[in-house]
């Protein structure tokens, strides 16, 4: 889909044309690549966020299954069948790995890495320690779930308090790209100066450097990792 969008975007740039040369049309294709990566990154972030929000309920369901006398793989199978997406899909995937011969703790740890979830990594460590020293795994999972629940509450508060800053950062990042794209479509002669003169290319290079620095800066001050 991205490759097709790049070809379509480049073709659109050629059809719009410019009086002097065809150096600018590939920029339309580049914009498609940037947009595709942004959409995929957003989808991945939303999936990981939903998984993290569901994890405390997931551990509670596993703990209830263990207290009812089920084995850990059987309790995870219950989660894979009854939990909401994406938890059900990810736990079904790790359970299939376990059935193919992977150690269960290792499969959980790989799932934690794929979903970028430190809380699930703690769960994998708890499972590995339980296999070595024994103990009441359901009680351990209850404590881990309680900790995760408190962390999720703090995470939601921070997300709410920083929402305005994130929106402002996204608007500031998208604004120059959107303006350049609109001007290239409705007034290509106006943009032609930037791609047909040495001074224009120098200004584009300087703008890209400043844009990258500003984007990274805005991302850092609006993204919290804990």
N, C-alpha and C positions, 0 to 999 in steps of 0.2 A: 504493500500500500504506500509506503514511504517512497519507494523508487518510482512508482507511477505518479505520485504527487510531485516529485522532483521534475520528472519529464514534462508533466502538465504545466508546472510553474515556469519552467524554462521556456516552453513553447509560448506561454502567455507573454513572457517578457519579449520574445522575438516578435510576436504579433503586434504588441504595443509599439515595439521598435524605438529606435532613437536615430536622430539625424546623422550622427557620426559614430559608426562602429557598433558592435554588438557585445561590448564588454559588460554591460549592466544586466542583460537578461538572466545570466546564471544566478544572480542574487535572488531572483524569485524562487528558484529551486532551493537555494540555501535557506530561505525563510521557511520552506516546507519542512526541511530537515530539523530546523530549530523548533518549529511548532510540534512536530511529531515527537521529538525527544521530551519536550515539555509536557505533552499530553500523557506519554507513557510514564514519565517520572511522577506525575500527579496521580495516575491510577495506582502505581505501585505504593505511593505514600498513603493513599486512601485505604488500600487493602491491608497494609501493615498496621495502620491506625485502628481499623476495625478489628483486626486480629488481637491487638493488644487490649482493646476495650473489652473483648469477650473472654480474655484469658482467665480472669478470676472466677467467672461462672463455669468455665471449662474445668478448672481444677476442682471446683466444688462438686461437679458432676462425677469426675473421676474418683474423688474421695468417697462420695456416696456409694459408688459401685464397689470400691474396695471394702467398705464397711459391710456391704451386703454379701460379701464372700466371693466376689468375682476376682479373677486375676487382673494384673495391670493391663496386659494386652486386651482382655475382654472389656475392661472399663474404657480403654481408648477406643475400641470398636464401637461402643455405645455412643461415645462423643462423635465419632465419624458419621454415625447414622442419624443422630438426633440434634446435633448442634447446628447453629446457623452458619452460613457462608461468611468468611472464608475458613473458619475454624474446621468445619466438617471436611472440607477438601484437603486442607493441610494435614490433618490428623489421619485421614484415609491414606494419604501419600506416605506418611512416616510408618503407618501400620503395614502397608504393602512392602516397604523396605525391610521391616522387621521379619515379615513372613519369607522374604527372599534370603534371609540369613544375617542381616545387619543386627548388631547389638541395639537393644531398644533405647538405651541411654544415648548412644551415638546417633541414632536416627532422630531422637528428640533434639539433640544439640545441632544437627544439620538443619533441622526445621527452624530452630531459633536463629541460626545464621542467615537462612534464606529470608526469614521475616524480620530480621534485624531486631530481635526481641530479647533483651537481656533477662527479662523475667522468666521466659521459657528456658533460657540457658541455666538459670538457677534451679529450675525444676529438673532439668537433665542431671545436674550435679547431685540433687537430692536423690534421684532414682539410682545413680551410680553408687553413692555412699550407702544407700539402703541395701543394695545388693552385696556390698562388702561387709557391713557390720550388722545388718538386720535392723529390726525396730518396727515401729508402727508407721508405715508409709502414709496412711490416710491422715494421721495426725500431723505429720510433717507437711503434707500438701495443704492441710487446713491453714497452718501457720503461713506457708508461702502465699496461699491465696489471700489471706488477710493483709499481708504486706503489699501484695500487688494491688489490692483494692484501694488501699490508702495512697499508693503511688499514682494510680489512675485518677483518683480524686484530685490530687495536686496537679497532675498533668492537665486535666480538664480546666482547672482554674487558671493555670498559666496560659493555656490555649485561648481562653476567653479574654484574658487581660491583654494578650498580645495580638489579638485579631486585627485591630485597627492598624497597628504597625505593619503587619504582613500585607494587608490590602494596599496600604500606601506604597509599600516597597514594590509590589507587583505592578501597580499602576505606573510608577516611575520607571520601572524596567521596560514595560511594554510600550510606553508613550513614544520614545524616539523611533522604535521599530515600526510602529503603526503609522506614524506621521511620514516616515521615509517611504513606506510602501504605498500609502495613499497618494503622495506627491508623484511617485514614479508612475502611477497609473493615470492620474488625471492631468498631470503636467510634466511629461518626460523632459521637455526642453529646460525646465527649471532645474531638474536634477542633473542634466547632462553636463553642467559645468564641473560637477564633482568627479565625474568619471572620464573626462576628456582633457583635463588640464593637470599638470604636475602639482599645482597648488591644491587642486581639489583632491587628488589622491593623498597628498600629505595630510590634509584636513580629515579625510576619512580614516587614515591610520591613527591619527591622534585621537579622533572621536572613539574609535574602537578600543584603544587603550584605556581612555578615561571611562568609557562605558563598562568595560570589564572590571576595572577597579571599583567603580561605584556599585555594580551588581553584586560583587563578592562582599563588599562592605555591608550593603543592605541585607544580604542573606545572613551574614554573621550576627548582626545586631537584632535580627527578628527570629532567629532560630535558637531554640533552647534545647540543650541535650543534658539529660539527667537520668 
